Amino acid sequence: MIQRFFLRAALLALSFSGVLLAGDAGGSFTAKLSSDQKIEQALSRLTFGPRPGDIDAVRKMGLQKWIELQLHPGSGQPGLL
């Protein structure tokens, strides 16, 4: 019985601390990203990270087109990323 109490207390404390930590993000989920930040984020999440020249190449073709090329690689221009 006592073990269950401490287990519940520990789980409650951990979940509460997670809420507090998430609240310290400073509104980062509502912050608007610049176009270069969006490109960097896409390259970081959809590849192994940007290589030299990748950001410029994506900027030239547009982020949406680059994402489409990643999803359908056979339909795009050869040699791009």
C-alpha positions as CSV (number, residue, x, y, z in Angstrom):
1,M,0.0,0.0,0.0
2,I,2.8,2.4,0.9
3,Q,4.7,1.4,-2.2
4,R,1.7,2.2,-4.4
5,F,1.4,5.6,-2.7
6,F,5.0,6.5,-3.4
7,L,4.8,5.2,-6.9
8,R,1.8,7.3,-7.6
9,A,3.4,10.3,-6.0
10,A,6.6,9.8,-8.1
11,L,4.5,9.5,-11.3
12,L,2.6,12.6,-10.4
13,A,5.7,14.5,-9.7
14,L,7.3,13.4,-13.0
15,S,4.3,14.3,-15.0
16,F,4.0,17.7,-13.2
17,S,7.6,18.5,-13.8
18,G,7.1,17.7,-17.5
19,V,4.3,20.2,-17.7
20,L,6.5,22.8,-16.0
21,L,9.4,22.1,-18.3
22,A,7.3,22.3,-21.4
23,G,5.9,25.7,-20.2
24,D,9.4,27.1,-20.1
25,A,9.7,26.9,-23.9
26,G,8.8,30.6,-24.1
27,G,6.1,30.1,-26.7
28,S,8.4,28.5,-29.2
29,F,5.5,26.6,-30.8
30,T,3.8,29.9,-31.7
31,A,7.0,31.6,-32.9
32,K,7.1,32.2,-36.7
33,L,10.1,30.8,-38.5
34,S,11.8,32.7,-41.3
35,S,12.1,31.0,-44.7
36,D,15.7,30.1,-44.1
37,Q,14.8,28.6,-40.7
38,K,12.1,26.5,-42.3
39,I,14.6,25.3,-44.9
40,E,17.2,24.4,-42.2
41,Q,14.5,22.6,-40.1
42,A,13.3,20.6,-43.1
43,L,16.9,19.7,-44.0
44,S,17.6,18.6,-40.5
45,R,14.4,16.6,-40.1
46,L,14.2,15.0,-43.5
47,T,17.9,14.4,-44.2
48,F,21.0,13.8,-42.2
49,G,21.4,17.6,-42.0
50,P,22.3,20.3,-44.5
51,R,25.4,19.9,-46.5
52,P,27.3,22.8,-48.0
53,G,25.2,24.4,-50.7
54,D,21.9,22.6,-49.7
55,I,20.3,25.6,-48.2
56,D,21.0,27.7,-51.3
57,A,19.7,24.9,-53.6
58,V,16.5,24.6,-51.6
59,R,16.0,28.3,-51.5
60,K,16.4,28.5,-55.3
61,M,13.8,25.7,-56.0
62,G,11.5,26.5,-53.1
63,L,10.9,24.4,-50.0
64,Q,7.6,22.9,-51.2
65,K,9.2,21.6,-54.4
66,W,12.1,20.2,-52.5
67,I,9.8,18.3,-50.2
68,E,7.9,17.0,-53.2
69,L,11.3,15.8,-54.7
70,Q,12.1,14.0,-51.4
71,L,8.7,12.3,-51.4
72,H,8.8,11.4,-55.2
73,P,12.5,11.2,-56.1
74,G,12.0,9.8,-59.6
75,S,9.8,12.7,-60.8
76,G,12.3,15.5,-60.3
77,Q,15.5,16.9,-61.7
78,P,18.5,14.5,-61.5
79,G,21.4,15.6,-59.4
80,L,19.5,17.8,-56.9
81,L,20.0,16.9,-53.3
